[in-house]
Amino acid sequence: MSDPEVGEGGLRATVIFYPKDGNAGSPLGKYASKGSFTSNTFVLNGDYWIDDPGGYVMTDLTASAPEGDPLVLKGNVDGAGCKQFEVTKVSKEATPPPL
C-alpha cells in the first residue's frame, strides 16, 4: 500500500541520535525524514524536527538493500561530520513519525 504522504515506493522514518561512548556530550535529538526505495537503494531526507536539541542539523541517509542479515540496514550519513549509520528492525509494526 502506498503512503499518501510520500507516494509509491516512498518511505518515512524517525531518526534518533543520542550520546554514545566517546561522544558523551552529544544531546538527544529526533527528526522525521521522507524518502524512497528504488533500484536497491534507500534514500531518506530530513523533513522536520520532532525534538530539536539546537545547534544540530538534519542529515540525509543513503543505504543499499541489506546483504546477509535482512533485519539490519547500514549506510552513509550525508553531512554534518557524521559518516555511517546502522538500524535493526525490531518489529513488524510501523508507526509513522508524529506530526
Sequence and secondary structure as in RCSB ss.txt:
>XXXX:A:sequence
MSDPEVGEGGLRATVIFYPKDGNAGSPLGKYASKGSFTSNTFVLNGDYWIDDPGGYVMTDLTASAPEGDPLVLKG
NVDGAGCKQFEVTKVSKEATPPPL
>XXXX:A:secstr
  BTTTBTTEEEEEEEE   TT TT   EEEEEEEEEETTEEEEEEEEEEE  SS    EEEEE   S TTEEEE
EEESTT  EEEEE   S       
